[in-house]
């Protein structure tokens, strides 16, 4: 053996050996910890080796071997010890002030801004600390504090408040219960269809045609353009298989919606051999909620008993529950952006081609928003408002529990 005898002999248990070997193999283990684990394993396997020999085998220095042999004997860990670092410049009160400001609206502090930024928060704290003469944190320090607490007051998103929880749940429940059953319903002759309109789709012709992407540069789109008109797309999505159909109209009136049903929905329903069409619609004026169901009942095929229509109306301001809106987003991102069309006819042809292209690989949308999630959300919101559970939600839960009990007894 070359070199002095090690001062800290390493004797690992089987459990410690397995744990260190696991850390050496793990992809997410830091390289510093991998070196420490290796040198301990080598020291355990070759107790007669000196620190220099172990360092050479592992690829580190004998000083490192000496340090971590001693650390292991004392603590049985290869994790760095906590370091004291420099003393804090700002007390917990200053940091709490930054958090409180970030969780409030600027105008509540007489700051004429719509949203806070790191700089504006640091400035507001500086004004508060000016009277006391203490140091103020920099915007970078404020940003580090807010990042640790996952607060980003400079970002925002819009949301809609549900005014009538019970009415919302009554209308949303049938739709959310029908989505997972769409394929089974289709086998029974019931076709579930989401319908809506994407209105005022503009045809814009750029002064120059788009330039394709190349190395180091994305696709380029001319910012100046000429308007070539706009059209309205009336579309329907089959929930069971994800296939889409669409027709184009110059206007968005109830008569246009009626002609869409006659031109697109009825022929497809007959081709599919279904006896019932379940339409999922929002409350837009184009759908004429007060007239549509009466008009559907007097269609010739309905009066002859060949076809039946049933409408499920979505809650007010809840178009996000309509699957066709997801497809409209896909159309916008994949076909209409960037917008460059020579004419209105070119725009119409591009959308028609996209529908055909999409239907070649169409699949049912994987819908994950269930009635249970909605009930929990509404229940939590109502508890915040009134401190109690909605009677309707509770009644629905009692009914479901009773039904499950009956199913268990029948089984």
C-alpha positions in Angstrom: 0.0 0.0 0.0 1.4 3.4 -1.0 0.8 6.4 1.2 -0.3 6.6 4.9 -3.0 4.4 6.3 -6.5 6.1 6.0 -7.7 7.7 9.3 -11.3 6.8 8.6 -12.0 3.2 7.6 -15.2 2.7 5.6 -17.4 -0.2 6.4 -20.7 -0.1 4.5 -23.8 -2.2 5.4 -25.6 -4.0 2.6 -28.4 -1.3 2.7 -25.9 1.6 2.5 -24.0 -0.1 -0.3 -27.2 -0.6 -2.4 -28.2 3.0 -1.8 -24.9 4.4 -2.9 -24.9 2.1 -6.0 -28.4 3.3 -6.8 -27.2 6.9 -6.7 -24.3 6.2 -9.0 -26.7 4.7 -11.6 -29.4 7.3 -11.3 -29.5 9.8 -14.2 -30.6 12.7 -12.0 -27.9 12.4 -9.3 -25.5 15.4 -9.4 -21.9 14.5 -10.5 -20.4 15.7 -7.2 -22.6 13.2 -5.4 -21.7 10.5 -7.9 -18.0 11.0 -7.2 -18.6 10.8 -3.4 -20.6 7.6 -3.7 -18.0 6.0 -6.0 -15.1 6.8 -3.6 -17.0 5.4 -0.7 -17.8 2.2 -2.6 -14.1 1.8 -3.6 -12.9 2.5 0.0 -15.3 -0.2 1.2 -14.2 -2.7 -1.4 -10.5 -2.0 -0.9 -10.0 -1.1 2.8 -6.2 -1.5 2.3 -6.0 1.2 -0.3 -4.7 4.7 0.5 -6.5 7.9 -0.3 -4.2 8.5 -3.2 -5.1 5.1 -4.8 -8.8 5.7 -4.3 -8.5 9.2 -5.8 -6.7 7.8 -8.8 -9.3 5.1 -9.3 -12.3 7.4 -9.0 -10.8 10.4 -10.9 -10.6 13.0 -8.1 -8.1 14.3 -5.6 -6.9 12.7 -2.4 -8.1 15.8 -0.5 -11.7 15.1 -1.7 -11.3 11.4 -0.6 -10.1 12.5 2.8 -12.9 14.9 3.3 -15.8 12.6 2.4 -14.4 9.6 4.2 -14.4 11.7 7.4 -17.8 13.2 6.6 -19.3 9.7 6.0 -18.0 8.3 9.2 -19.6 11.3 11.1 -22.9 11.8 9.3 -23.4 8.9 6.9 -24.5 11.2 4.1 -23.0 12.5 0.9 -25.1 15.6 0.7 -23.5 19.0 1.2 -23.8 20.5 4.7 -25.9 23.7 4.9 -23.8 26.8 4.4 -24.5 29.9 6.5 -23.9 32.4 3.7 -24.0 36.1 4.0 -26.3 37.7 6.6 -29.8 38.7 5.3 -30.0 42.3 4.2 -33.8 42.4 4.5 -36.0 41.2 7.3 -39.0 39.0 7.0 -41.2 42.1 7.2 -39.8 43.5 3.9 -40.4 40.2 2.2 -43.9 39.9 3.6 -44.6 43.4 2.3 -43.5 42.4 -1.2 -45.8 39.4 -1.1 -48.7 41.4 0.2 -48.3 44.0 -2.6 -48.1 41.3 -5.2 -51.3 39.7 -4.0 -53.2 43.1 -4.2 -54.2 45.3 -7.0 -51.9 48.3 -7.6 -54.7 50.9 -7.3 -55.4 49.7 -3.7 -51.9 51.2 -2.9 -52.7 54.3 -4.9 -50.4 53.2 -7.7 -51.9 54.0 -11.2 -51.1 50.7 -12.8 -53.3 47.7 -13.9 -50.7 45.1 -12.9 -47.6 44.9 -10.7 -44.2 44.3 -12.1 -41.0 43.5 -10.2 -39.8 47.1 -10.7 -43.1 48.7 -9.5 -43.2 46.5 -6.4 -39.6 47.4 -5.6 -40.5 51.0 -6.1 -43.5 50.8 -3.8 -41.5 49.1 -1.1 -38.8 51.8 -1.4 -41.3 54.5 -0.8 -42.6 52.7 2.3 -39.0 52.2 3.7 -37.9 55.7 2.8 -39.4 57.1 6.0 -37.6 54.5 8.1 -34.3 55.0 6.3 -33.7 51.3 5.6 -32.3 49.7 2.4 -34.9 48.8 -0.3 -34.7 45.6 -2.3 -33.9 45.6 -6.0 -36.3 44.4 -8.6 -34.2 41.4 -9.1 -34.4 40.5 -5.4 -38.2 41.0 -5.5 -38.4 38.8 -8.5 -36.5 36.1 -6.7 -38.8 36.3 -3.7 -41.9 36.1 -5.9 -40.5 33.2 -7.9 -39.9 31.2 -4.7 -43.6 31.7 -3.8 -44.8 31.1 -7.3 -46.5 34.5 -7.6 -46.6 36.3 -10.9 -48.8 39.4 -10.6 -47.7 40.7 -14.1 -49.6 37.9 -15.7 -53.4 37.7 -15.9 -56.2 35.7 -17.6 -59.9 36.4 -17.9 -62.6 34.3 -16.3 -66.3 34.2 -16.1 -68.3 34.2 -12.9 -71.1 31.6 -12.6 -74.1 33.6 -11.3 -76.6 30.8 -10.9 -74.9 27.7 -9.7 -77.9 25.4 -9.7 -79.0 26.4 -13.2 -75.5 26.0 -14.5 -75.2 22.5 -13.1 -78.7 21.4 -14.4 -77.7 22.3 -17.9 -74.0 21.1 -17.8 -74.7 17.7 -16.2 -76.5 16.1 -19.3 -73.7 17.3 -21.6 -70.8 16.1 -19.4 -72.5 12.8 -18.9 -73.2 12.3 -22.6 -69.6 12.9 -23.8 -68.1 9.7 -22.4 -71.0 7.7 -23.7 -70.9 9.1 -27.3 -69.6 5.9 -28.9 -72.0 3.6 -27.1 -74.9 6.0 -28.0 -73.9 5.9 -31.6 -74.1 2.1 -31.6 -77.6 2.5 -30.2 -78.6 4.8 -33.1 -78.2 8.1 -31.2 -75.8 10.5 -32.8 -74.2 13.2 -30.5 -73.3 16.3 -32.4 -71.7 19.6 -31.3 -72.6 22.6 -33.5 -71.6 26.2 -33.6 -70.3 29.0 -35.9 -66.9 30.6 -36.4 -67.9 34.0 -37.5 -66.2 36.8 -39.5 -63.3 34.7 -40.7 -61.3 37.3 -42.7 -59.4 36.8 -45.9 -56.3 39.0 -45.8 -53.9 39.3 -48.7 -50.4 40.4 -47.6 -48.5 42.8 -49.7 -45.9 40.0 -50.1 -46.5 36.3 -49.9 -45.3 34.4 -46.8 -41.7 33.3 -46.9 -40.9 29.7 -45.8 -38.7 28.9 -42.8 -35.0 28.5 -43.3 -31.9 27.9 -41.2 -32.0 30.3 -38.3 -35.2 32.0 -39.4 -38.9 31.1 -38.9 -41.6 31.5 -41.5 -42.1 35.2 -42.2 -45.5 36.9 -42.7 -46.1 40.4 -44.1 -47.6 42.7 -41.5 -49.4 44.9 -44.1 -52.3 43.4 -45.9 -55.5 44.1 -47.9 -58.9 42.8 -46.7 -60.6 40.6 -49.2 -63.8 39.9 -47.3 -65.1 37.7 -44.5 -67.2 34.6 -44.2 -69.0 32.5 -41.5 -68.3 28.8 -41.0 -71.2 26.7 -39.7 -69.5 23.5 -38.4 -70.6 20.3 -36.7 -68.4 17.8 -34.8 -69.4 14.2 -34.3 -68.4 13.5 -30.7 -68.1 9.7 -31.2 -65.4 9.8 -33.9 -64.2 13.4 -34.0 -65.2 13.9 -37.7 -66.1 17.5 -38.7 -68.4 18.9 -41.4 -68.9 22.5 -42.3 -70.7 24.9 -44.7 -70.1 28.5 -45.4 -72.6 31.4 -45.2 -72.4 35.1 -45.9 -74.5 35.9 -42.8 -75.2 34.3 -39.4 -79.0 34.2 -39.1 -81.4 31.6 -37.8 -82.4 30.8 -41.4 -78.7 30.1 -42.2 -78.6 27.7 -39.2 -81.8 26.0 -40.4 -80.4 25.5 -43.9 -77.2 24.1 -42.3 -79.2 21.4 -40.4 -81.1 20.5 -43.6 -78.1 20.5 -45.9 -75.4 18.9 -43.5 -76.9 17.2 -40.5 -80.0 15.4 -41.9 -78.2 13.8 -44.9 -75.3 12.6 -42.6 -77.8 11.2 -40.1 -79.5 9.2 -42.8 -76.1 8.0 -44.1 -75.1 6.9 -40.6 -78.5 5.1 -40.1 -79.3 6.8 -36.8 -82.8 7.4 -35.5 -81.9 10.2 -33.0 -79.7 13.3 -33.3 -78.6 14.9 -30.0 -77.5 18.5 -30.7 -75.3 20.3 -28.2 -75.7 24.1 -28.7 -75.0 27.3 -26.9 -77.5 30.0 -26.4 -76.4 32.2 -29.3 -79.1 34.2 -31.2 -78.2 32.3 -34.4 -79.7 29.1 -32.8 -82.9 30.9 -31.7 -83.4 28.9 -28.5 -87.1 29.8 -28.4 -87.9 28.7 -31.9 -85.4 25.9 -32.8 -87.0 22.9 -31.0 -90.5 23.8 -32.3 -89.0 24.0 -35.9 -87.2 20.7 -35.5 -90.5 19.0 -34.4 -92.1 20.0 -37.7 -89.5 18.8 -40.1 -90.9 16.3 -42.6 -88.6 13.5 -41.6 -89.4 14.0 -37.9 -93.2 14.0 -38.5 -92.8 10.8 -40.6 -91.1 9.2 -37.6 -87.8 8.6 -39.5 -85.7 10.9 -37.3 -85.8 12.5 -33.9 -84.0 15.6 -32.8 -83.1 16.5 -29.2 -81.3 19.6 -28.1 -79.0 19.9 -25.1 -78.6 23.6 -24.3 -75.3 24.6 -22.7 -75.3 26.9 -19.7 -75.1 30.6 -20.4 -71.5 31.8 -21.1 -70.3 28.2 -21.1 -69.2 27.7 -24.7 -66.0 26.1 -23.3 -68.1 23.0 -22.7 -68.7 22.6 -26.4 -66.2 20.4 -28.1 -66.5 22.2 -31.4 -64.7 25.1 -29.8 -61.7 22.9 -29.5 -61.7 22.2 -33.2 -62.2 25.9 -34.0 -58.9 26.5 -32.1 -57.2 23.8 -34.1 -58.5 25.3 -37.3 -57.2 28.7 -36.3 -53.8 27.6 -35.3 -53.1 25.1 -38.1 -54.9 26.6 -41.1 -55.8 30.3 -40.6 -52.5 31.5 -39.1 -50.7 33.2 -40.7 -53.5 34.6 -42.7 -52.7 35.1 -46.4 -55.5 34.4 -48.9 -55.8 35.9 -52.4 -59.6 36.0 -52.2 -62.7 34.9 -50.2 -62.9 31.8 -52.5 -59.3 30.9 -51.7 -60.1 31.1 -47.9 -63.2 29.0 -48.3 -61.3 26.4 -50.3 -58.5 26.3 -47.7 -60.9 25.6 -44.9 -62.7 22.9 -46.9 -59.4 21.3 -47.7 -58.4 21.4 -44.1 -61.6 19.8 -43.0 -60.9 16.9 -45.5 -57.3 16.6 -44.3 -58.4 16.6 -40.6 -61.1 14.0 -41.1 -58.5 11.5 -42.6 -57.0 11.1 -39.1 -59.9 12.4 -37.0 -60.2 10.9 -33.5 -62.7 11.5 -30.7 -61.6 14.3 -28.5 -60.2 13.0 -25.2 -62.6 14.8 -22.8 -61.4 14.9 -19.2 -63.7 17.4 -17.6 -66.2 15.3 -15.7 -69.3 16.2 -13.8 -67.5 15.3 -10.5 -64.8 18.0 -11.3 -67.5 20.5 -12.0 -69.4 19.7 -8.8 -66.3 20.1 -6.7 -65.5 23.4 -8.4 -69.0 24.8 -7.9 -69.2 23.4 -4.3 -65.9 25.1 -3.4 -67.0 28.4 -4.9 -70.3 28.3 -3.1 -68.6 27.5 0.2 -66.5 30.7 -0.3 -69.6 32.7 -1.0 -72.1 31.3 1.5 -70.2 28.9 3.7 -72.5 26.0 2.8 -73.1 23.2 0.3 -75.5 23.8 -2.6 -78.8 21.9 -1.9 -78.8 20.8 -5.6 -75.3 19.5 -5.5 -76.1 17.6 -2.2 -79.3 16.2 -3.7 -77.3 15.0 -6.8 -74.8 13.3 -4.5 -77.5 11.7 -2.5 -79.2 10.4 -5.6 -75.9 9.0 -7.0 -75.1 7.3 -3.7 -78.6 5.8 -3.6 -78.2 4.5 -7.2 -74.8 3.0 -6.4 -76.4 1.2 -3.4 -79.2 -0.1 -5.5 -76.7 -1.4 -8.1 -74.7 -3.2 -5.3 -77.9 -4.8 -3.9 -78.9 -5.9 -7.4 -75.5 -7.4 -8.0 
